[in-house]
Amino acid sequence: MRAAQRPFTVVLLVPTGIGAAMGGFAGDALPIARTIAGICDCLITHPNVLNGAQLYWPLANTLYVEGYALDQWAAGKWGLQPVHSNRIGLVLDQGIEPDLCLRQLQAADAARATLGLSLTDAITTDAPLGVTLQTAPSGSTWGTLENPDSLLRATDQLIHHHGARAIAW
């Protein structure tokens, strides 16, 4: 009697950032991901591999895992399983301009209509988040929030009162 064969799983990590020759720029890692997905049972990768700018290429045998979750999985702390649809909660910053808020809601409605996404009602934070962006001389950028607790309260409400399983902000 032959033992059940385990699926051939490959993890594809493409470092990104200042000075990276490839990765996260207009989908430049997509050909690599598509090639590897064609020879394995399961490909595990991260957002910068499968999207860039306005591009996204879904691959049926690929687990698309954001960075922190990928770190936790690699450390043996979390498991992964395929999810074909998450109910997505949208958080809007009380501090954004009304026109930008309207465009965000229109984009969410378009995603719902064209992609069939399951979205909760959008939640606006109870205080402006106070987003501050900074740029180092090297060109790298980062941001900070003056009111992260407001963001956490909004996400908690989406998860516990609206059934969100993923958050878009």
C-alpha positions in Angstrom: 0.0 0.0 0.0 1.4 3.4 -1.0 1.3 6.3 1.4 -0.7 9.4 0.3 1.5 11.8 -1.4 1.7 15.3 0.1 1.1 18.2 -2.3 4.2 19.9 -3.7 4.1 23.4 -2.1 6.4 26.3 -3.0 6.9 29.6 -1.2 7.8 32.5 -3.5 9.1 35.6 -1.7 10.2 38.6 -3.7 11.9 41.3 -1.6 10.8 44.8 -2.4 11.7 48.3 -1.5 14.3 50.9 -2.4 16.9 49.4 -4.6 15.1 46.2 -5.3 15.7 45.0 -8.9 12.3 43.4 -9.1 9.1 43.1 -7.1 6.0 45.1 -6.5 6.4 47.4 -9.5 3.6 47.1 -12.0 3.3 43.4 -11.6 6.9 42.6 -12.7 7.0 39.4 -10.6 3.8 38.0 -12.2 5.6 36.0 -14.9 7.7 34.3 -12.2 4.6 33.5 -10.0 2.7 32.1 -13.0 5.6 29.9 -14.1 6.1 28.5 -10.6 2.3 28.0 -10.1 2.4 25.9 -13.2 4.8 23.3 -11.8 3.5 23.0 -8.2 0.3 22.0 -6.4 0.3 25.0 -4.1 2.1 28.3 -4.3 2.3 30.6 -1.2 3.2 34.2 -1.9 2.6 37.7 -0.8 0.8 40.8 -2.2 3.8 42.4 -3.9 4.2 39.4 -6.1 0.7 39.2 -7.5 -0.2 42.9 -7.8 1.4 46.1 -8.8 -0.3 49.4 -9.5 -3.7 48.4 -10.9 -2.8 44.8 -11.8 -3.8 41.6 -10.1 -3.6 38.1 -11.4 -5.5 35.5 -9.5 -4.0 32.0 -9.6 -6.2 29.1 -8.6 -3.5 27.1 -6.7 -2.0 30.1 -5.0 -2.4 31.3 -1.4 -2.1 35.1 -1.4 -0.8 35.9 2.1 0.0 39.4 3.5 3.4 39.9 5.1 2.7 39.5 8.8 0.6 36.3 8.3 3.3 34.9 6.1 5.9 35.6 8.9 3.7 33.9 11.4 3.2 30.9 9.2 6.9 30.6 8.4 7.6 30.7 12.2 5.2 27.8 12.7 2.8 29.9 14.7 -0.1 30.0 12.3 -1.6 27.6 9.7 -3.0 28.5 6.3 -6.0 27.3 4.5 -7.6 28.4 1.2 -10.3 31.0 1.5 -12.3 31.8 -1.6 -14.2 34.8 -0.2 -13.9 37.0 2.8 -16.5 39.4 4.0 -14.6 42.7 3.8 -15.1 45.7 6.1 -14.1 49.1 4.8 -12.8 51.8 7.3 -12.9 55.4 6.2 -10.8 58.1 8.0 -13.0 60.8 9.4 -10.2 63.2 8.4 -10.3 62.7 4.6 -11.9 65.2 2.3 -15.6 64.6 1.3 -14.7 64.1 -2.4 -12.1 61.4 -1.5 -14.6 59.7 0.8 -17.1 59.6 -2.1 -14.5 58.2 -4.5 -13.6 55.5 -1.9 -17.2 54.5 -1.6 -17.7 54.4 -5.4 -14.6 52.2 -5.7 -16.0 49.8 -3.1 -19.4 49.7 -4.9 -17.6 49.1 -8.2 -15.6 46.2 -6.6 -18.8 44.8 -5.2 -20.6 45.0 -8.6 -17.8 43.9 -10.9 -15.8 41.4 -8.8 -18.7 40.1 -6.6 -16.9 41.0 -3.4 -18.8 40.6 -0.2 -18.5 44.0 1.6 -20.0 45.2 4.9 -21.2 48.7 5.3 -18.4 51.2 5.5 -17.5 52.6 8.9 -16.0 56.1 9.4 -13.6 56.4 12.3 -14.9 58.3 15.4 -11.9 60.7 15.2 -9.6 61.8 12.4 -6.6 59.3 12.3 -4.0 62.0 11.8 -2.0 60.3 9.0 1.5 61.7 8.6 3.8 60.6 5.8 7.5 61.0 5.9 10.3 60.5 3.4 13.9 59.7 4.3 16.9 61.0 2.2 17.1 57.5 0.7 13.6 57.8 -0.8 12.0 55.3 1.6 8.7 56.4 3.1 6.6 55.5 6.1 3.6 56.8 7.9 2.3 57.3 11.4 -1.1 57.7 12.9 -1.9 60.2 15.7 -5.1 58.3 16.7 -4.5 54.5 16.1 -7.1 53.7 18.7 -9.8 55.2 16.5 -8.8 52.8 13.7 -8.8 49.8 16.1 -12.3 50.8 17.4 -13.6 50.9 13.8 -12.1 47.6 12.9 -13.4 46.0 16.1 -16.9 47.2 15.2 -16.6 45.8 11.7 -15.4 42.4 12.9 -17.8 42.0 15.9 -20.9 43.7 14.7 -20.8 43.5 10.9 -19.2 40.1 10.4 -16.0 41.3 8.6 -13.3 38.7 8.1 -10.9 41.1 6.4 -10.4 44.9 6.7 -9.7 47.5 4.0 -8.6 50.9 5.1 
